[in-house]
Amino acid sequence: MSKAPPSAAVPASYEAALEELEQLVGRLESGQMPLEQLLSGYQRGAELLKFCRDRLEAVEGQIKLVDEGAFKPWTQE
């Protein structure tokens, strides 16, 4: 019987988290996951979703910093 990865397993990257999340959602939606694994699968999915959202927010923050002054758009006169 396979189990969901432990909650402490931090994905190596945004892409790795997204791939794991997509696979997990596929297993959950297939209806083939044993009942006792559904809750742990859902919890892992929530952790992965939070990880992805946090990474996206961090990148958005960096983009805002760039847009607010580090780089000005080049204009041709």
NUZA-99874 format. One record per atom (N, C-alpha, C): x, z, y; residue in one letter; atom name. Coordinates in steps of 0.1 Angstrom, whole numbers, plus 2048, in hexadecimal, padded with zeros to 3 digits. Layout:
N
pt east=X; up=Z; north=Y; r=A; a=CA
...
END
This chain:
77
pt east=808; up=800; north=7F4; r=M; a=N
pt east=800; up=800; north=800; r=M; a=CA
pt east=809; up=800; north=80C; r=M; a=C
pt east=808; up=7F6; north=815; r=S; a=N
pt east=810; up=7F5; north=821; r=S; a=CA
pt east=80A; up=7FD; north=82C; r=S; a=C
pt east=812; up=803; north=834; r=K; a=N
pt east=80E; up=80B; north=83F; r=K; a=CA
pt east=812; up=805; north=84C; r=K; a=C
pt east=80B; up=809; north=857; r=A; a=N
pt east=80F; up=804; north=864; r=A; a=CA
pt east=81C; up=80B; north=868; r=A; a=C
pt east=824; up=804; north=870; r=P; a=N
pt east=831; up=80A; north=874; r=P; a=CA
pt east=82F; up=817; north=87B; r=P; a=C
pt east=839; up=820; north=87B; r=P; a=N
pt east=837; up=82D; north=881; r=P; a=CA
pt east=835; up=82B; north=890; r=P; a=C
pt east=82E; up=835; north=896; r=S; a=N
pt east=82A; up=834; north=8A4; r=S; a=CA
pt east=837; up=834; north=8AD; r=S; a=C
pt east=842; up=83A; north=8A8; r=A; a=N
pt east=84E; up=83A; north=8B0; r=A; a=CA
pt east=855; up=82D; north=8B1; r=A; a=C
pt east=852; up=823; north=8A8; r=A; a=N
pt east=859; up=817; north=8A8; r=A; a=CA
pt east=856; up=80F; north=8B5; r=A; a=C
pt east=861; up=80F; north=8BD; r=V; a=N
pt east=860; up=808; north=8CA; r=V; a=CA
pt east=864; up=7F9; north=8C8; r=V; a=C
pt east=85B; up=7F0; north=8CC; r=P; a=N
pt east=85F; up=7E2; north=8CA; r=P; a=CA
pt east=86C; up=7DE; north=8D2; r=P; a=C
pt east=873; up=7D5; north=8CD; r=A; a=N
pt east=880; up=7D0; north=8D3; r=A; a=CA
pt east=87E; up=7C9; north=8E0; r=A; a=C
pt east=872; up=7C2; north=8E1; r=S; a=N
pt east=870; up=7BA; north=8ED; r=S; a=CA
pt east=861; up=7B8; north=8EF; r=S; a=C
pt east=85D; up=7B3; north=8FA; r=Y; a=N
pt east=84F; up=7AF; north=8FD; r=Y; a=CA
pt east=84A; up=7A5; north=8F2; r=Y; a=C
pt east=853; up=79B; north=8EF; r=E; a=N
pt east=84F; up=791; north=8E5; r=E; a=CA
pt east=84D; up=797; north=8D7; r=E; a=C
pt east=856; up=7A0; north=8D4; r=A; a=N
pt east=854; up=7A7; north=8C7; r=A; a=CA
pt east=848; up=7AF; north=8C6; r=A; a=C
pt east=844; up=7B6; north=8D1; r=A; a=N
pt east=838; up=7BE; north=8D1; r=A; a=CA
pt east=82C; up=7B5; north=8D0; r=A; a=C
pt east=82C; up=7AA; north=8D8; r=L; a=N
pt east=821; up=7A1; north=8D8; r=L; a=CA
pt east=81F; up=79A; north=8CA; r=L; a=C
pt east=82A; up=797; north=8C3; r=E; a=N
pt east=829; up=791; north=8B6; r=E; a=CA
pt east=823; up=79B; north=8AC; r=E; a=C
pt east=828; up=7A8; north=8AC; r=E; a=N
pt east=823; up=7B2; north=8A4; r=E; a=CA
pt east=814; up=7B5; north=8A6; r=E; a=C
pt east=810; up=7B5; north=8B3; r=L; a=N
pt east=802; up=7B7; north=8B7; r=L; a=CA
pt east=7F9; up=7AC; north=8B2; r=L; a=C
pt east=7FE; up=7A0; north=8B3; r=E; a=N
pt east=7F6; up=794; north=8AE; r=E; a=CA
pt east=7F4; up=795; north=89F; r=E; a=C
pt east=7FF; up=799; north=898; r=Q; a=N
pt east=7FE; up=79A; north=889; r=Q; a=CA
pt east=7F4; up=7A5; north=885; r=Q; a=C
pt east=7F5; up=7B0; north=88C; r=L; a=N
pt east=7ED; up=7BC; north=88A; r=L; a=CA
pt east=7DE; up=7B9; north=88C; r=L; a=C
pt east=7DB; up=7B2; north=897; r=V; a=N
pt east=7CD; up=7AE; north=89A; r=V; a=CA
pt east=7C8; up=7A5; north=88F; r=V; a=C
pt east=7D0; up=79C; north=88B; r=G; a=N
pt east=7CC; up=793; north=880; r=G; a=CA
pt east=7C8; up=79B; north=873; r=G; a=C
pt east=7D0; up=7A5; north=870; r=R; a=N
pt east=7CD; up=7AD; north=864; r=R; a=CA
pt east=7C1; up=7B5; north=866; r=R; a=C
pt east=7BF; up=7BB; north=872; r=L; a=N
pt east=7B3; up=7C2; north=875; r=L; a=CA
pt east=7A7; up=7BA; north=874; r=L; a=C
pt east=7A7; up=7AE; north=87A; r=E; a=N
pt east=79C; up=7A5; north=87A; r=E; a=CA
pt east=799; up=79F; north=86D; r=E; a=C
pt east=7A2; up=79E; north=864; r=S; a=N
pt east=7A0; up=798; north=857; r=S; a=CA
pt east=797; up=7A1; north=84E; r=S; a=C
pt east=796; up=7AE; north=851; r=G; a=N
pt east=78E; up=7B7; north=849; r=G; a=CA
pt east=795; up=7BA; north=83C; r=G; a=C
pt east=7A1; up=7B7; north=83A; r=Q; a=N
pt east=7A8; up=7B9; north=82E; r=Q; a=CA
pt east=7B0; up=7C6; north=82E; r=Q; a=C
pt east=7B1; up=7CD; north=83A; r=M; a=N
pt east=7B8; up=7D9; north=83B; r=M; a=CA
pt east=7B1; up=7E5; north=836; r=M; a=C
pt east=7B7; up=7ED; north=82D; r=P; a=N
pt east=7B0; up=7F8; north=827; r=P; a=CA
pt east=7AC; up=802; north=832; r=P; a=C
pt east=7A1; up=809; north=830; r=L; a=N
pt east=79A; up=811; north=83A; r=L; a=CA
pt east=7A4; up=81C; north=83F; r=L; a=C
pt east=7AC; up=822; north=837; r=E; a=N
pt east=7B5; up=82C; north=83C; r=E; a=CA
pt east=7C0; up=827; north=845; r=E; a=C
pt east=7C2; up=819; north=845; r=Q; a=N
pt east=7CC; up=813; north=84D; r=Q; a=CA
pt east=7C6; up=80E; north=85B; r=Q; a=C
pt east=7B9; up=80D; north=85B; r=L; a=N
pt east=7B3; up=808; north=867; r=L; a=CA
pt east=7B6; up=810; north=874; r=L; a=C
pt east=7B5; up=81D; north=873; r=L; a=N
pt east=7B8; up=826; north=87E; r=L; a=CA
pt east=7C6; up=825; north=883; r=L; a=C
pt east=7D0; up=826; north=879; r=S; a=N
pt east=7DE; up=825; north=87D; r=S; a=CA
pt east=7E1; up=817; north=882; r=S; a=C
pt east=7DA; up=80D; north=87D; r=G; a=N
pt east=7DC; up=7FF; north=883; r=G; a=CA
pt east=7D7; up=7FE; north=891; r=G; a=C
pt east=7CC; up=804; north=893; r=Y; a=N
pt east=7C6; up=804; north=8A1; r=Y; a=CA
pt east=7CF; up=80B; north=8AA; r=Y; a=C
pt east=7D4; up=817; north=8A6; r=Q; a=N
pt east=7DD; up=81F; north=8AF; r=Q; a=CA
pt east=7EA; up=817; north=8B2; r=Q; a=C
pt east=7EF; up=811; north=8A8; r=R; a=N
pt east=7FC; up=809; north=8AA; r=R; a=CA
pt east=7F9; up=7FD; north=8B3; r=R; a=C
pt east=7ED; up=7F7; north=8B2; r=G; a=N
pt east=7E9; up=7EC; north=8BB; r=G; a=CA
pt east=7E8; up=7F1; north=8C9; r=G; a=C
pt east=7E3; up=7FD; north=8CB; r=A; a=N
pt east=7E2; up=803; north=8D9; r=A; a=CA
pt east=7EF; up=805; north=8DF; r=A; a=C
pt east=7F9; up=80A; north=8D6; r=E; a=N
pt east=806; up=80D; north=8DB; r=E; a=CA
pt east=80D; up=800; north=8DF; r=E; a=C
pt east=80B; up=7F5; north=8D7; r=L; a=N
pt east=812; up=7E8; north=8DA; r=L; a=CA
pt east=80C; up=7E2; north=8E6; r=L; a=C
pt east=7FF; up=7E4; north=8E8; r=L; a=N
pt east=7F8; up=7DE; north=8F4; r=L; a=CA
pt east=7FD; up=7E5; north=900; r=L; a=C
pt east=7FF; up=7F3; north=900; r=K; a=N
pt east=804; up=7FA; north=90B; r=K; a=CA
pt east=813; up=7F6; north=90E; r=K; a=C
pt east=81B; up=7F4; north=904; r=F; a=N
pt east=828; up=7EF; north=905; r=F; a=CA
pt east=829; up=7E2; north=90D; r=F; a=C
pt east=820; up=7D9; north=908; r=C; a=N
pt east=820; up=7CB; north=90F; r=C; a=CA
pt east=81B; up=7CC; north=91D; r=C; a=C
pt east=811; up=7D4; north=920; r=R; a=N
pt east=80C; up=7D6; north=92D; r=R; a=CA
pt east=817; up=7DC; north=936; r=R; a=C
pt east=81D; up=7E6; north=931; r=D; a=N
pt east=828; up=7ED; north=939; r=D; a=CA
pt east=833; up=7E3; north=93D; r=D; a=C
pt east=837; up=7DA; north=933; r=R; a=N
pt east=841; up=7D0; north=936; r=R; a=CA
pt east=83D; up=7C6; north=940; r=R; a=C
pt east=830; up=7C2; north=93F; r=L; a=N
pt east=82B; up=7B8; north=949; r=L; a=CA
pt east=82A; up=7BE; north=957; r=L; a=C
pt east=826; up=7CB; north=958; r=E; a=N
pt east=826; up=7D1; north=965; r=E; a=CA
pt east=833; up=7D3; north=96B; r=E; a=C
pt east=83D; up=7D6; north=962; r=A; a=N
pt east=84B; up=7D7; north=967; r=A; a=CA
pt east=850; up=7CA; north=96D; r=A; a=C
pt east=84D; up=7BF; north=966; r=V; a=N
pt east=851; up=7B2; north=96B; r=V; a=CA
pt east=84A; up=7AE; north=977; r=V; a=C
pt east=83D; up=7B1; north=978; r=E; a=N
pt east=835; up=7AE; north=984; r=E; a=CA
pt east=83B; up=7B6; north=990; r=E; a=C
pt east=83F; up=7C2; north=98E; r=G; a=N
pt east=846; up=7CA; north=998; r=G; a=CA
pt east=853; up=7C4; north=99D; r=G; a=C
pt east=85A; up=7BF; north=994; r=Q; a=N
pt east=867; up=7B8; north=998; r=Q; a=CA
pt east=864; up=7AB; north=9A0; r=Q; a=C
pt east=85A; up=7A4; north=99C; r=I; a=N
pt east=856; up=798; north=9A3; r=I; a=CA
pt east=852; up=79B; north=9B1; r=I; a=C
pt east=84A; up=7A6; north=9B3; r=K; a=N
pt east=846; up=7AA; north=9C0; r=K; a=CA
pt east=851; up=7AE; north=9C9; r=K; a=C
pt east=85B; up=7B4; north=9C3; r=L; a=N
pt east=867; up=7B8; north=9CB; r=L; a=CA
pt east=86F; up=7AB; north=9CF; r=L; a=C
pt east=86F; up=7A1; north=9C6; r=V; a=N
pt east=876; up=795; north=9CA; r=V; a=CA
pt east=86E; up=78E; north=9D5; r=V; a=C
pt east=861; up=78D; north=9D3; r=D; a=N
pt east=858; up=787; north=9DD; r=D; a=CA
pt east=858; up=78E; north=9EB; r=D; a=C
pt east=85A; up=79B; north=9EB; r=E; a=N
pt east=859; up=7A2; north=9F7; r=E; a=CA
pt east=866; up=7A2; north=A00; r=E; a=C
pt east=870; up=79C; north=9FB; r=G; a=N
pt east=87B; up=79B; north=A05; r=G; a=CA
pt east=889; up=798; north=9FF; r=G; a=C
pt east=88B; up=79A; north=9F2; r=A; a=N
pt east=898; up=797; north=9ED; r=A; a=CA
pt east=89B; up=788; north=9EE; r=A; a=C
pt east=891; up=780; north=9EC; r=F; a=N
pt east=893; up=772; north=9ED; r=F; a=CA
pt east=888; up=76C; north=9F6; r=F; a=C
pt east=88C; up=765; north=A00; r=K; a=N
pt east=882; up=75F; north=A09; r=K; a=CA
pt east=880; up=750; north=A04; r=K; a=C
pt east=874; up=74B; north=A05; r=P; a=N
pt east=873; up=73D; north=A02; r=P; a=CA
pt east=87B; up=734; north=A0B; r=P; a=C
pt east=881; up=729; north=A05; r=W; a=N
pt east=888; up=720; north=A0D; r=W; a=CA
pt east=87F; up=716; north=A14; r=W; a=C
pt east=881; up=715; north=A21; r=T; a=N
pt east=879; up=70B; north=A28; r=T; a=CA
pt east=882; up=701; north=A2E; r=T; a=C
pt east=87D; up=6F4; north=A2E; r=Q; a=N
pt east=884; up=6E9; north=A34; r=Q; a=CA
pt east=87F; up=6E7; north=A42; r=Q; a=C
pt east=888; up=6E6; north=A4B; r=E; a=N
pt east=883; up=6E3; north=A59; r=E; a=CA
pt east=888; up=6D6; north=A5E; r=E; a=C
END
